[in-house]
């Protein structure tokens, strides 16, 4: 686009965001047609979250509905919160209870957990989401602005000591985003809210309580007094007329509807909470023997967050304020001074690391005399934990290393596997000031993520027949495979909930290890390939384990415990590399999925005594010969003697029933709300079929390539079958799994070194 076109696009964006200020009566008419825009703070926050919709995810092996709001869709996922869906859902449930007034109004929502678990991302996600929602038609947020100029004898209303001028310079917005309906007398407002809620298509009614903020109260009372002196009868109408009161929409942001108290913010409790008196202003303004609210700064966190959201970040740094916040959810009111109070409508959220829990419990031994008991009763704790899903940890790790932000919203497990296994190339500037590409090989990110996840899993409730890696895989995809058998998570008994995600290796540790390896020299050498620039899975895992004891974030006990868990992770990483190599070696021997799907369709029809439709649209009997040939040639399960002609023996019949039909029935049960169609089944969901589609063994290699010798792999003799097979395998690894030539060479060498003994 040209420069003018970019300017025009910016104009259109602002035009769609802001409205012209309106009179009070026009605002009321707008509310009557769209009552939802009058929402009180927790209801508005809830509406913003729900407006973004939901999606289905699998966490800890269970399907859950996740609010897309927490994926930060407005910024392409830049501040998405990965995992902790159940915690976020409980957070939204609490908001729903608070908004509806169902007993949790006095609660302060507390988000607690170790570092690098997504708490800070939640803060950014809330800011981004509320800002964008306030730009939409359904999410408009309104406040008041006042003008006292034009009233006989008026000296003007101002935040500063400058004399009032005229026109637009005479308008001053409520410094705390007061709700426009607070201008009405309580009895009138009650009737208005009753009518709004009758028109509202929602089970949560709109509530607007409290009075005008002190600044707006000063303006209104001044106008009312001036018109009373003039003998005007309709005082409210005159004081709130279009020339004195306008209703304007504003874009929610930090400082305007969202207040955030940061760990480094200083000042007295009152300054941090509501603001401070500006003593120079008090001298300038005619305060008539009292403190004029015009001379208050209104820059405290509650003032900024009035009307929507107040966040106390790193709450342990502001523990002295927490008790002073108790009356906010209870009474909805704070004080500017002894005689001046301010009603507050905000949703309080505090964010902390685990150290706050220790501060809250420092008087626990005093039991009934615990001075913090009232505070603890009002805190509703939502504990964030480390991720226990492999795919989510891999996604988070890639985010830490790159500028990738899009949320992995895969429709199939195969897609997630592809993203997890993917290599990564990062440019690194060396000491010689030359920028070089460093390649993180396929499965490296996956392996590092898996190691972090297994360090976070509770092993006390692990069944003897399953490893810690099995548990990690069950949590991520809901099932594992044991040969041809599929084991679903509901079939595995984990006694109790355990302490999954409570501690472990944080993503920041893994990220820093990779950052170090990117700048360290490698001793690998190859005459043609830049293998010295490659980080392999075993490089990363070895380094992570070796440097645990030097990392101050881990205790000696933790370092020893985590080091012991690396062996099964290495085995899994090798199995993934081994599978890639086997599939690449057998690529030309693989049966296509259409042939497999045809076999499954014939077996299903045979079991049901049904017919199938051929290419000419005719209904015909299942083809016994096709099933027989598939079972002998592709599955390798049976021989000619297992059939009488083309009719299956009892053993073949049992195989079809127990291995194929049982898997189809399981699929039908999992999708029982939909019409079952065998054509809709992914053949890979049938364990015995998965082997045909690419789960090969070294016995297959030995049978297929009789002259192959893995001991020759590093430098195969010219003209040998090993040379030909290696060239094809390296090429296939690049085409199938996005290996580079260097990583394919290193991976295949590593695999062959581990399996060559099978040929000795």
N, C-alpha and C positions, 0 to 999 in steps of 0.2 A: 504494500500500500504506500501511497505518497504521504508526505507530511500532513497535508490538509485532511486526508482521509483518516489518519490517526487522531487528529484533533476532533474531527466529526464523530468518530467512534466514542471518544471520551465524553463529548457532549451528550450523546445518546444515552450513555451509561448513567450520567448524572441526572438527566431528565427522567429516566425511569426510576431513579432512586429517591429523588426528593419531590415533594409536593409544594404547592403554594400554601403559605399559612392560611388558616381558615378561622372563621368566627366560631364562638362556642356553640351556637345553635347549629351551624353546619356540621361541626364535629359530632354533635349528638345525633343528627340525622345519619351520619356515616356509621356511627355505632349501631343504630337501630337496624341498619341493613347488614352490617358485619360485626356482630357482638363480640366475636373472638378477639378483635384487636384491642379490646379493653382489658385483656387478661392481666391478672396480678403476676408478680415475679415468678413463682414456681410454676404456675400454669403456662406462662409464656415460654419458659425454658423447656418444659415438657413438650409443648407444641412444636418448638424448633427441632427437637430431637426426633419426634415422631414424623415430622414433615419430610425428613430425608428418606424414610422407608427402612426396610430391613432386608437382610439376605441370610442364607443358610450357611453355617460353618460347622466344621467338626473340630471339637476341642476335647481332649481327654477321652477320645473315642466316642463322644456323644454328639448328635446333631443338635445345634442350638440356633436360635434366631438372633441375629446381631443387628443392632441399629447402625445403619450406614453413616449416620452423623459422626460416629467415632472413627470412621475411615478418612475423615477430612477430605471429602470429595471436592470441595471448592478449591483446593490447592493441589489437586492430583495426588492426594494422599501424603503430602509432605510431612504432616504431623499426625498421621494415623496412629491409633493405639493398637498395637498388634496383640492379639490374645486377650486374656482377662475378660472374655465376653460375659461370663456368669457374674463377675463382680460388677461390670457395667450395667447389666440387666437389673441387678438388685438395686443399684444406684438409681436407675430410672423408676423402678417400682417405689422406692422411697419418695422420689419427686412426685409421683402420682398420688401417694398417700398425703403428702404435705399439701399439694395443690388442692386436693379435695377436702382438706381439713379433717382427715380421718385419724387423728390421734398422734401425728408425728410433727405437728407444727412447731413444737418447742425444740426439735432436734437440730443439731449442727452436723452436717454431713462431713465425715472425717475419712479422707483417703490416705491410707497408710501403706508402707511397704519399703523394701530395700531400694537402693539406687538402681537406675537403669531398668525400671519395670514399667514405665509409661506414665507416671504421675504428672510429670512436667508436660508431656505430650497432651494429656487430657486438658490441662489448662489452656494450651495453645489451640487445641481442637474446639474447646468451648468458645474461646474468643472468635476464632474464624467462623464457626458455625452460626453463632448469634449475630455476628456482623452481617453475614450474607443473608440470613433469614430476615433481618430487619430491612433489607433492601427490597424484599418481595411485597406483593400486594397484601398477602395474608399475614405478613410479619411486621407490618408497619408499627413503629413505636412512637408515641406522641408525648409531648410535654407542653408547658405554657411559656409564653413570654409576655412581659408587661411593659406598659408605657403610661406614665403618669403625667407626661407633658400635655399641655392644652387645658388642664384644669386650672381655673382661676386661682392665682396665688401659688401655683406649683413651682417648686425649686428643682423639680426633676428627681428621678430615681437613678442611682448610679452605683457602680462598683468602685469608682475611682473618685479622686478629688477634683477632676475636671468638671467644669460646668456643663450641664446638659445642653445639647445643641438642638437638633430638630430631626424630624423625619425618622429614617431608619436608625440613626444614631441614638434615638430615644428608647429603643426596644432592648429589654434585658431579659434573657432566658432564665428560667428557674435554675439555679446553680446545682440542684440535686435531681434534675429530671422528674420533678413531681408529676404525678398522674393528673391529667386535666379534671377528672371527676372530683378530686379533692376540693375543688373550689366551691362545690355545692354544699349547702347546709345538710347535715346528716340525714334528716328526715326525707328531704327531697332526693338525695342520693340513694337512699334505701328503696324508694319507689322506682327510681330509674333502673337500678340494678335488678330489681324484680322483673321488670319488663324485658330487660336485656337477656336475662337468663331464661325467660320463657321462650325467647326467640332463638336461643343458643342451642345448636344441635350437638350437645356434648353432655356427658354425665358429670363433668366437673364444672361447677358454676364459677362465674367471675366474682371475685371479691375485691372491693376497693375500700380500705379502711384508713383511718387516720385523718389528719388535718393538713392544710397547706404547709409547706415548708416555711421557716421563719422569714426568709427573704420575700417570698410571694405573699405571705401574710402581711408583711409590712406594706407592700404595694397595695393589696386589696383594702386594708384598713385605712390607708391614707386616702385612697379614692373614695371609699364609702363616707369617710368623715367630711371630705371636701363637698361631696354632693348633698350630704345631710345639711351642711351649713347653708347650701343654696336652696334648701327647701324642696329638693327633688323627692318624689314619692317612691318611684321604682328604683330603689337604691342598688339592688343586685344587678338589674338590667343595665344601669348606667355604669356601675363599677366594672362590669364584665363586657361592656360593649366592644365592638370591633376596634375602635380607636385606642382601647386600653388593654384588651386581652386578645391574644392570638394563640391558636393551637397549631403547633408545627411538628412535623415528624423529624426524627433524627436517626442517624445511623448508629447503631449500638457499637461501642468500641471501648477500649480501656480508657477510663476517665469519664465516660459518658454511658452509664448503665452497667459498666463492669468496673469494679474496683479490685485491684490486686495489690496486696501488701507484700513486698519483696523482703527477702531475708536481710538485705542491707539497709532497709528503710529505718530511719531513726526519729527521735522526738519523744515527747511525753505521750502517755496513753491517749490523751484527748486529741493531740495533734495527729497521731497515726490513725485514730478511728474516725474523727469527724472534721478536723481542721483546727485553725487557730485564729485568735483575734488579731487584727491588723491595727496596732495601736496608733499609727499615724492617721489612719482613716477615722478612728474613734474621735480624734481631736478635730478633724475636719468636718465631720458630719454633726448635724444638730441632733444629739441623742436625747435631748429633753430629760436629762438626769438618769438615763438608763443606757445599757449597751445596745447599740443599733445593729440588728442582724446584717445590715448592708456591709458592716465592717468585719465580717467573718470570711475566712478564706474558702471554706467548704471543699478543701482538697484532701480530706481524710478518706480512708478506704471505704467507709460506709457511705459517705457522701457521693463518692464516684460511682458506687455500686447500687445506689438507691434506684429502685424501679426494676432491678433484674438480678444481679449476681455480685457477690462479694467473696473473694478468694484470699485466704491468708496462706501465702506460700512459705514452705519451710517453717511450719508453725512452732517448732521447738525454739526458734529464735525469737518468737513473740509469745512465749508461754504466759508472760505477765498480762497479756491482753485477753486471754481466753476467758478468764472469769468475768471480765468486764463485758464480754459479748453475750452473757447469759440472758440479759433482759431483752436483747434484740429479737430472738425468736419468740420469747415469752410475751413481751409487751409491744414489740415493734416500735420501740422508741429509744432515743438517745438524747443526751443533754449537750447543748453548746455551752451553757453556763447554768448557774443555780436557778435562774428564773426563766431560762429559755430552753425549750425542748424541741425535738424534731422527730416526727414519725418516719419510720423506715420500712420500706417494702423491698426486701432483698432476700435472696437465697444464700445462706452462709455455707461456705465450703472451706475446710482447712486441709492442707496437704502437708504431710510430714514423713520423715524417715522413721525407722523404729525407735530412735532415741526419745521421741516424745512419750512413748509408752512408759519408759523408765521414769521420766519426770512426773507423770501423772500418778505413778504408784509409789512415790517416795514417802507417802504417809500411810501406806496401806496397812501397816501394822497397828495403826491407831483405830482401825475398824470404824466404829460409829462416829468417832471424832475426826475422821479424815476431812480436812478442809476442802479437798478437791472432789469430794463425793458428788456434790451437785453438778459440777462440771462434767464429770465422767458419765453421769446419768443422762446428760443431754447430748453427748457425742455418739453419733451413730457411725460405727467404724466399718469401712469397706477396705479390705486388705488386698492390695495388689501383690502379685507374686511373680517370680521369674517364669518365663514361658516354658511350658512342658510339651509343646508341639514342635516336632522337628522342622516342619515346613515353615512355621512362623518364625522360628529362630534363624533359619537360613535366610528368610526374607529380611529379617531385621539386620542380620550381619551384612548382607549385601547393601542395605541402606546405609549402614555405618561406613562402608568402604567406598561408596559411589554416590552419585546424585540421583539414583533411581528412587522414585517415590510412589509410583503406581502400586495400588494394593493388589496382591495376588488373589484375584477372585476367579479361581479355576472352576470349571464345570466338571472336570474328571480328575481322578487321582493321577492318571498318566501325565496330564498337563503339569500338575504340581511336581511330579518326579522330574520332568524335563527342566523345570525352572530351578529346582534344588541342585541338580547334578551339573548345571551349566558352568562352563569355565568363566574366568574373569580376567581381563587384561587391564592393567593399570600402568600409567606412565609415571616414571620415577626419575627425578633429576639426581644424578650422582655427584660425587665429590669433584669430578672433573667438569661439572656444569653441563654435562651432556644428558639429554632426556632419552631414556630407554624404556621399551615396553617390558614389563614383568608379567608373566602369565601365571595365574593361579589355575592349576589343572582341574579338569572335570572331577567332581566328587570331593574336592578339597573343602569347599564351603559347606557342603553337606556333612562331611566327616567332622569338621570343627563344630558345627551346630549340634550334631548328635552327641559329641563329647560334652558340650555344655549342658544339653538336656539331661543326659544320664547322671550328671553330677547333681542334678536338682531333684531326682526322683527318690522316693522313699523305698528302700529295699526290705524293710521289715515285714511288709505284707506281700512280698513277691512269692508266688508259687514256685516250688522246687523245680518243676519242669520247664520254667521259662527264665530267660536271662533278662538283665536290665535293659538290653537293647530291644528285646521282644516287647517289654512294657512301653518303651518309647515309641515303637512303631504302632502298637495297639492304640496308644493315646492319639497318634497323629492321623491314622487312617481308619481306625476301628477294627482292623483285622490283621492277621499275619498268615503266612503259609508255612506249613510243615510238610514238605514234599508235595503231594497232590491234595493234601487236606487243607481246607481253609478254616482258620480258627478265629471266630468273632470275639470281640471284647466281652460281650455278654456271657460267653462260655468260659471266661477266665475269672476266677474268684480272687479279687484283691480284698483281703480282710481289712475292713475299716477304710476311712478316707486317706489316712496317712498324712504326711507333711510335704506333699509334692510342691515344688516351687518355692519353698520357704527359704532355702539357701542354695548355694551352688556357684558355678562359674558365671559371672556376669558377661554380657555381650561386649562390654568395654574392654575386658581383659583379652578376649579373643581378638577383637579389633586391633588392640595394641600389639599383640604378638605378630599378627599379619603385617602390621606397619613396620615392625622391626625386621621381619624376614625380607620385606621388599627392599630394604637398604643393605642387607647383609650379602656378602659374596658367597657364591656357591662353588664347590670344588668339582662339580660335574664337568665333563668335557665330551664333546663329540666333534668329529672332524668336519661335519657339514651342518649340524643342527645346533641352535642356540639353547642347548639344554641347561646351561648355567643360569638362564633367566627364568626357569620354571620352578614354581613351588608345588610340590606334590602333596597328596593327602597325608602320607606318612611323615613328611617334613613338618607339616603344621601340627599334627598330633604329638609328635615327639617333642617339639619345642614347647607346646602348651603344657605337657606333663613335666618337662625338665625345669621349667621356670616357676612352677607353682610355689616352691618353698621360698623364692626370692620376692614374691609379690606380697606387699604389706596388707593387701585386702583379705588374705587368707590366714587363718590360724595354722599352727603346726598340725593340729589334728585334721583340719579340713584338707590341707595340702596332701597329707598321707592318704586320706580317704579317697580324694579325687584321683590321685595317681593310680590307685588300685583298680579304678573303673575303666582304664583306658584299653585294656586287652580286648574285651568284646567289641569295642568300637573299632579298633584296628581290624579285627576279623570281619566286621560288617563292611568296612570301607574296601577291604581286599575283595570280598565277595561281589561287591558292585563292579569293581574294576574287572574281575574275572568274568563276570557275566557279559560285560561290554566286549571283551576280547573274544569270548566264545561265540557270541552273536555275530561279531564281525567276521570270524573265520567261517561260520556256517551260513553266511548271508545268502549265498546262491543256492543253498539247499533248503531254504525255508519254504514251508507251504504257505500259500497266500490265504488271507483271512476269508475270502469268498468261499474257498473250498472248505474251510473249517466251518463256516456258518451253514453251508449246505449240508454238511454231515450232521450238525446239531439239529437242523430242521427235520431231517429224515428220521433221526433217532426219536425225536419228540413225537412226530406223527406215528411212528411205529409203536411207541409205548401207549399211545392213546387209541390205537386202532383206527386212526384217521388217515385221510388222504392229503396229498400236497398238490399244489398247482404247478404245472410244468411251464416251459417257455411259451407254449401255444395256448396257455390259459386253460388247459384240460386238468381235471382232477384225477390223479393217478395214485397208485399205491407207492409207499416209500421204496426206494431202490435198495434191495438187500445187497446187491453186488457192490454198489458205491460204498455202503457202510462197511462191508467186509474189507474192501481194498484199503480204505482209510485206516482201519484199525490195524491192519497188517503192515502196510507200507509206511504210514506216517506216525501212528502211535507206537508201533513196534511192540504191541502188547500180546498179539496172538499170531498163530501160524495157521497154515491151511488145514491142519488136522483138527483145529478147533471149530470147524464148520462142517456141516453136512450139505455139500453143495454150497449154496449161499446162505443156508439157514444157520443161525447162531446156536452154539452149544449152550448148556446151562451156565458155563463160566462166562461166556460172552454176554449172555442175557443179564447175568448178575452185574457185570461190569457196566453195561449201559444203564441199568436201573439205578445202581448205587452211586456211580461216578458222574453220569451225565444228567439223568432225570432229577436226582436229589439236588444238584446244583441249580437246575432250572426251577424247581419248586421253591428253593430258598430265595431265589430272585423274585419269584411271583409273590412270596410272602412279604418281602421287604417293600414291594411296590403294590401292595394289595389295594391301595386306594385308586389305582389306575387299572385300565383294562390290560390284561396280560397278553402280550404278543411275543412269541418266541423270536421273531425277527428283530425285536427291540433289545434283545439280550446281547451284551458284549461277550463274545466267546472267551475273552480273557477272564471273565468272572467264574468260569468253570475251571477249577484247579488242574484237572488232568489235561485240559486243552491248552492251558497256559504253556505247558512244556512244549507242545507242538509249535506254538507261535514264537518260540525263541529261547526257551529255558533248556539249553543244551548242556551236555556233560562231556568230560574228556573221553569217555567211552565212545561217544558219537564221533569225536575227532579221530580217535584211533581207528575206528571202523571205516570212516570216510576217507581219511588220508593215510594210507598204509605206509608210505615212505616218509612221513613227517617225523622230524626229530627236534624236540624243543631245545635240546642242548646246543643246537646249531643256530638258534634264533638270533643271537647278537650279531653274528657274522656268517650268515648261511652261505655254503659253497654255491658257486655259480652253477646254474642249470638244475638245481635240485628242487624237489617238490616243496621243501621248506622255504627256499627263496621265493618261489612263486606265491606260496600261501602267505608269506609275510608281507609281500608287496600289496596283495589284495586286502589283507587284514588292516594294514596301516591306512590304506585308502578308504576302506569301509568305516573305520573308526572315525575318520574325519567327516564322512558324509552322513553317517547315522547319528553320531553323538557329539559333533562339533569339537572333536579333538583337533589340535594342531598337529603337524607332523612330529614336532618335538615331544609333545605330551603323549601322543600315540606310541612313539618309540619307547619312551621311558615306562609308560604303563604296561605295554606288552612285554617288555624285558622283565619288569618286576613280576608279572604274573607267571611268565615262563620259568623264572628262577625258582618259583615256589612249587611248580607242578612237574618240573623235569624229572623228579625222582620217580614219577609214575612210569617213566619209560626205562629206568635203570634196571 
